[in-house]
Structure formats: structure tokens, C-alpha cells
Amino acid sequence: MPSTHSALSMSVAVSIGYREGWDSPLFALASVFTIVVMADAAGVRRATGEQAKVLNKLMLIFFKENRVKSERMQELIGHTPFEVIVGAIIGLAIATTFSLY
């Protein structure tokens, strides 16, 4: 599933570029914000999901031996780089469509 955060931030940045100009400070700020959101979606959140997988395995081993109930951590937190790129392309297409028509 494409990253909705990437799509939204990209569409905001592109819409600002169309309305305010590609050399405006507001577009530069929105572009930096978009890069941060995309890096977060692909990097930090993905790493958190991988850590949750490992912790769930450790908890399963530990609590199986001690017969104690435990809650599993959510593993699907982040997006793959492909999902982030697809989200950015969708955001670009949506912003271009609405800005030109």
C-alpha cells in the first residue's frame, strides 16, 4: 500500500509550487518537510517495525517458558522505499491534476 503521508506531503509541496512559484520560500519549506516525512516513513518507522518483530519473537520464547500472557507489539509500522516512492508519485499526480484544471 502506498504511503499516504508521502502522497499528502508531496501534493501539498507541488500545489504550493504551482500557486506560489517554484522559487518561493514557502515551496522550499514544503519540500524540506516532504523530504523529512518521506525519510521518516521509509527509515525510522520501518526500523521500528523490524525491532518489533524481533521483540515479539523474544517475548514468545520468554513467555512460553514462563507461561505468562503477553501482548504482541505492532510490527507493520513503516513503509518500504517502494511504497514511499509510489505515494510521492500519487501525490504529484493529484496535485498536478487539481492545479492545472
C-alpha positions in Angstrom: 0.0 0.0 0.0 1.5 3.4 -0.9 2.5 5.8 1.8 -0.4 8.2 2.4 1.9 10.5 4.3 4.2 10.8 1.3 1.4 11.4 -1.0 -0.1 14.1 1.1 3.1 15.9 1.8 4.2 15.7 -1.9 0.8 17.0 -3.1 1.0 19.9 -0.7 4.5 20.8 -1.8 3.6 20.6 -5.5 0.4 22.6 -5.0 2.4 25.3 -3.3 4.9 25.2 -6.2 2.1 25.8 -8.7 0.4 28.5 -6.7 3.3 30.4 -5.1 6.0 29.7 -7.6 8.8 27.1 -7.7 11.3 29.6 -6.3 9.2 30.7 -3.4 10.4 30.2 0.2 7.1 28.5 1.1 7.8 25.9 -1.6 11.3 25.4 -0.3 9.9 24.8 3.2 7.3 22.4 2.0 9.9 20.5 0.0 12.1 20.1 3.1 9.0 19.0 5.1 8.2 16.4 2.3 11.7 15.0 2.4 11.6 14.6 6.2 8.2 12.9 6.0 9.4 10.5 3.3 12.6 9.7 5.2 10.6 9.1 8.4 8.1 6.8 6.6 10.9 4.7 5.0 13.6 4.8 7.6 12.7 5.3 11.2 9.3 3.8 11.1 10.5 0.8 9.1 13.3 0.2 11.6 10.8 0.3 14.5 8.7 -2.3 12.8 11.7 -4.6 12.4 12.6 -4.2 16.0 9.0 -5.1 17.0 9.4 -8.3 15.1 12.5 -9.3 17.0 10.9 -8.3 20.3 7.8 -10.3 19.6 10.0 -13.4 18.9 11.9 -12.9 22.1 8.7 -12.4 24.1 7.2 -15.5 22.6 10.2 -17.6 23.7 10.4 -16.0 27.2 6.7 -16.1 28.0 6.3 -19.6 26.5 8.7 -20.9 29.1 7.2 -19.0 32.0 3.5 -19.5 30.9 2.7 -15.8 31.2 0.3 -14.0 28.8 1.8 -11.1 26.9 0.6 -8.7 24.2 2.3 -8.6 20.8 3.8 -5.4 19.5 2.5 -3.9 16.2 5.0 -4.9 13.5 3.7 -3.2 10.4 4.6 0.4 11.3 6.6 1.8 8.4 6.7 1.7 4.6 9.1 0.2 2.2 11.0 2.6 0.0 8.9 1.5 -3.0 5.7 2.4 -1.1 7.1 5.8 -0.3 8.0 6.5 -3.9 4.6 5.3 -5.1 3.0 7.6 -2.5 5.1 10.5 -3.7 4.1 9.8 -7.4 0.4 9.7 -6.5 0.7 13.0 -4.6 2.5 14.6 -7.5 -0.2 13.4 -9.9 -3.1 14.5 -7.7 -1.6 18.0 -7.1 -0.8 18.4 -10.8 -4.3 17.3 -11.8 -6.0 19.7 -9.4 -3.7 22.6 -10.0 -3.9 22.6 -13.8 -7.7 22.1 -14.0 
